[in-house]
Amino acid sequence: MKVTLSVIKADIGGYVGHSGIHPRLKEVADEELRKAKEDGLILDYVVMSVGDDLQLVITHTKGPDSGEIHKLAWDTFMEATQEARRLKLYGAGQDLLSDTFSGNVKGMGPGVAEMEFEERPSEPVVVFMADKTSPGAWNYALYKMFADPFNTPGLVIDPSMNQGFIFEVLDLYNNRVIKFKAPEELYKLLAFIGAPEEYTIRYVYRASDGAIAAASSTQRLSLIAGRYIGKDDPVLIVRAQSGFPAVGELLEPFASPWIVPGWMRGSHHGPLMPVAFYQANPTRFDGPPRVIAAGFQIAEGRLVGPRDLFDDPSFDDARRQANELANYLRRMGPFEPHRLGLKEMEYTTLPKLMKELKDRWEDAEKFTSDIREDAGKDVE
């Protein structure tokens, strides 16, 4: 059976501030998706959240980029936004950049990851959902999952993975893609994905037959809107087992937290902390950035799950390390590299400040000369 798995998310109101989501928003979303399931538009759904993001996990047979499915998600977010406004939640409707649906939610604010595949006899998938960070946060994890034999021994042991994987990389600023085959082009791949704020992995395919292995959301709100609205809080879908990495191999990269952009006001670097569902409510400095892992078995399009895969004491040390890294970075306050570099700050209030102060800048050489002249006059 050919199934499409769509994960569509949006920040439509925080409770309290940017720390979490009000239960009523999830209830509204559930009501909307239940009606769609009863009408036969979708096969199944699960409503989830991480931080202040509402997450819609949907199975259907309409294929990726379906206008019907995207409109369903858009209408669901709009209904939940009305409830968020009634409750006066913070940033109600923040990710919805228009009042009118244009046929596809991509480019309208919400984040989207989708893939279509022929259901295997057993179809395990893991959906990763992050808060307080941006799409490039997945680059490191996807490299470890699909290209690093120290993380994924199946690359060496499993004959069905010996031919490696193909990575489709998106140039965020020029809207173009390039594909690299690993392991043959591993160094070329790393040259790009090591700069995750400009180049993000959009899809991963199995090299032997082109089967899709992973799909991530790559929407950047600031690039769409031309101003800072909020961090993009990406989602990632990864297939597991039987020719793909095992579930444990997909989770292993998160055992050692890495540094990602986002955190407070989307303007700081911080550690990506793997947490259980109940811990996905960032409050310390609106963070630190965190990720949950929802495991599903897909059976004839039905979502069996989710299973909370980071609700495991073996990730306690990763959480401890993340807190240590957070403490270290927080001591740096407004200084880089805790604060993002100037290019990533261009969608915050910094450009406004630069414009306000532009007439106070003076030529450095003239300024020094004037000081010397004034000093000479004082001597006389």
Secondary structure, 3 states (H helix, E strand, C coil): CEEEEEEEEECCCECCCCCCCCHHHHHHHHHHHHHHHHCCCCCEEEEEEECCEEEEEEEECCCCCCHHHHHHHHHHHHHHHHHHHHCCCECCCCCCCCCCCCCCCCCCCCEEEEEEEECCCCEEEEEEEEECECHHHHHHHHHHHHHCCCCCCHHHHCHHHCCCEEEEEEECCCCEEEEEEECCCHHHHHHHHCCCCCEEEEEEEECCCCCEEEEECCCCHHHHHCCCCCCCCCEEEEECCCCCCCHHHHHHHHHCCCEEEECHHHCEEEECEECCHHHCCCCECCECCEEEEEEEEEECCEEEEEEECCCCHHHHHHHHHHHHHHHHHHCCCCCCCCECCCCCCCCCCHHHHHHHHHHHCCCHHHHHHHHHHHHHHHHC
